[in-house]
Amino acid sequence: MTNSRVGGLCTEYEFMPGFKASMPNSPGSLEPKVVSDLELNKFGLEFRSPDPSLVVPFPAGRAMVAWRDPQQTAEEIRKFSVKDVTAYASFFEYLNDFARKIAVSLFKPPPTIMLAEKIADMVRGRSPLPSENPVTLIGYDQ
């Protein structure tokens, strides 16, 4: 992946049609292959895992705090919504399962438009999430 704009990993890019983000948008998002290939540990790179990992401030002094411990995060969510805390674990399992199945990689060409549309349909609930990797099912050349 090449980027002609200043900012490197901090620049926003479109990883699927209509979906944009910057690489360091989430904890640990510096690709391990990049760290290894550039031997960044030889230059003193150390990863720190802050705890809390996320703080979202709201007006009037309230804040949503996410911790590394899922139970501690669940207790924080409970302060805002009992309904949401019950869905928290299953939601993250769904996201992790979905990410494994679509197998999008920075080191491969982006998905075809056809694949992106089928994935979008799965996300919207218009078609079921297959038990196999949809990239393989659709015939995307990996």
C-alpha positions as CSV (number, residue, x, y, z in Angstrom):
1,M,0.0,0.0,0.0
2,T,1.4,3.4,-1.0
3,N,0.3,6.7,0.3
4,S,1.2,10.0,-1.5
5,R,-0.1,12.1,1.4
6,V,2.0,13.3,4.3
7,G,1.1,11.5,7.6
8,G,2.0,7.9,6.9
9,L,0.0,5.6,9.1
10,C,-1.9,8.5,10.6
11,T,-3.5,9.4,7.3
12,E,-7.0,8.3,6.6
13,Y,-7.5,5.7,3.9
14,E,-10.5,3.8,2.5
15,F,-10.0,0.2,3.4
16,M,-13.3,-0.9,1.8
17,P,-15.6,1.2,-0.4
18,G,-17.3,3.7,1.9
19,F,-15.3,2.7,5.0
20,K,-12.5,5.0,6.1
21,A,-10.1,5.1,9.0
22,S,-6.6,5.9,10.0
23,M,-4.3,3.0,10.9
24,P,-3.5,4.0,14.5
25,N,-7.3,4.3,15.2
26,S,-7.2,1.4,17.7
27,P,-4.7,0.0,20.3
28,G,-2.2,-2.3,18.8
29,S,-3.0,-1.4,15.2
30,L,0.6,-1.1,14.1
31,E,0.9,-4.2,11.9
32,P,3.3,-6.7,13.4
33,K,4.7,-7.5,10.0
34,V,5.8,-3.9,9.6
35,V,7.4,-3.9,13.0
36,S,9.2,-7.1,12.2
37,D,10.3,-6.1,8.6
38,L,11.7,-2.8,9.8
39,E,13.3,-4.4,12.9
40,L,11.8,-1.5,14.9
41,N,12.7,-3.2,18.2
42,K,16.4,-2.5,17.4
43,F,15.5,1.2,17.4
44,G,13.9,1.0,20.8
45,L,10.3,0.5,19.9
46,E,8.3,-0.8,22.8
47,F,4.6,-1.3,22.9
48,R,2.7,-0.1,26.0
49,S,-0.8,-1.2,26.8
50,P,-2.4,1.7,28.6
51,D,-5.2,0.9,31.1
52,P,-7.7,2.3,30.6
53,S,-7.4,1.8,26.8
54,L,-10.1,4.3,25.9
55,V,-11.7,7.3,27.5
56,V,-14.7,9.1,25.9
57,P,-15.6,12.2,27.7
58,F,-19.2,13.5,27.7
59,P,-20.7,16.9,28.7
60,A,-21.3,17.5,32.4
61,G,-18.2,15.6,33.4
62,R,-19.3,12.0,32.6
63,A,-17.0,9.7,30.7
64,M,-17.1,6.2,29.3
65,V,-13.9,4.3,30.2
66,A,-12.8,1.1,28.5
67,W,-10.4,-1.1,30.4
68,R,-8.3,-4.1,29.3
69,D,-10.3,-6.2,31.7
70,P,-13.6,-7.0,29.9
71,Q,-15.4,-7.3,33.3
72,Q,-14.3,-3.9,34.4
73,T,-15.4,-2.5,31.0
74,A,-18.7,-4.2,31.4
75,E,-19.2,-2.6,34.7
76,E,-18.5,0.8,33.1
77,I,-21.0,0.2,30.4
78,R,-23.6,-0.8,33.0
79,K,-23.4,2.8,34.3
80,F,-24.8,3.9,31.0
81,S,-27.1,1.0,30.0
82,V,-27.9,-2.3,31.5
83,K,-29.3,-3.5,28.2
84,D,-26.0,-2.7,26.4
85,V,-23.9,-4.4,28.9
86,T,-25.7,-7.7,28.3
87,A,-24.9,-7.4,24.5
88,Y,-21.2,-6.3,25.0
89,A,-19.5,-9.7,25.0
90,S,-21.5,-11.2,22.1
91,F,-21.0,-8.0,20.1
92,F,-17.2,-8.2,20.3
93,E,-17.3,-11.9,19.6
94,Y,-19.4,-11.1,16.5
95,L,-16.9,-8.5,15.3
96,N,-13.9,-10.7,15.9
97,D,-15.6,-13.6,14.1
98,F,-16.5,-11.3,11.2
99,A,-12.9,-10.0,10.9
100,R,-11.5,-13.5,10.8
101,K,-14.0,-14.5,8.0
102,I,-13.4,-11.5,5.7
103,A,-9.6,-11.8,6.0
104,V,-8.9,-8.3,4.8
105,S,-5.2,-7.6,4.8
106,L,-3.0,-4.5,4.2
107,F,-0.6,-6.8,2.3
108,K,-3.1,-8.0,-0.3
109,P,-5.2,-6.1,-2.9
110,P,-8.4,-4.6,-1.5
111,P,-11.6,-6.7,-2.0
112,T,-13.4,-6.4,-5.3
113,I,-16.6,-4.3,-5.5
114,M,-18.6,-7.5,-5.7
115,L,-17.0,-8.8,-2.5
116,A,-17.5,-5.5,-0.7
117,E,-21.2,-5.5,-1.7
118,K,-21.7,-9.0,-0.3
119,I,-19.9,-8.1,2.9
120,A,-22.0,-5.0,3.3
121,D,-25.1,-7.2,2.8
122,M,-23.9,-9.5,5.6
123,V,-23.2,-6.6,7.9
124,R,-26.7,-5.2,7.2
125,G,-28.2,-8.6,7.9
126,R,-29.5,-9.0,4.4
127,S,-27.6,-12.3,3.9
128,P,-26.2,-14.6,6.6
129,L,-22.6,-14.6,7.6
130,P,-21.2,-17.8,6.1
131,S,-19.4,-20.3,8.2
132,E,-16.6,-20.3,5.7
133,N,-14.4,-17.4,4.7
134,P,-16.6,-15.3,2.3
135,V,-13.4,-14.2,0.4
136,T,-13.0,-17.8,-0.6
137,L,-16.7,-18.4,-1.3
138,I,-16.9,-15.4,-3.6
139,G,-13.8,-16.4,-5.5
140,Y,-11.6,-13.5,-4.5
141,D,-8.1,-14.4,-5.6
142,Q,-6.1,-14.4,-2.4
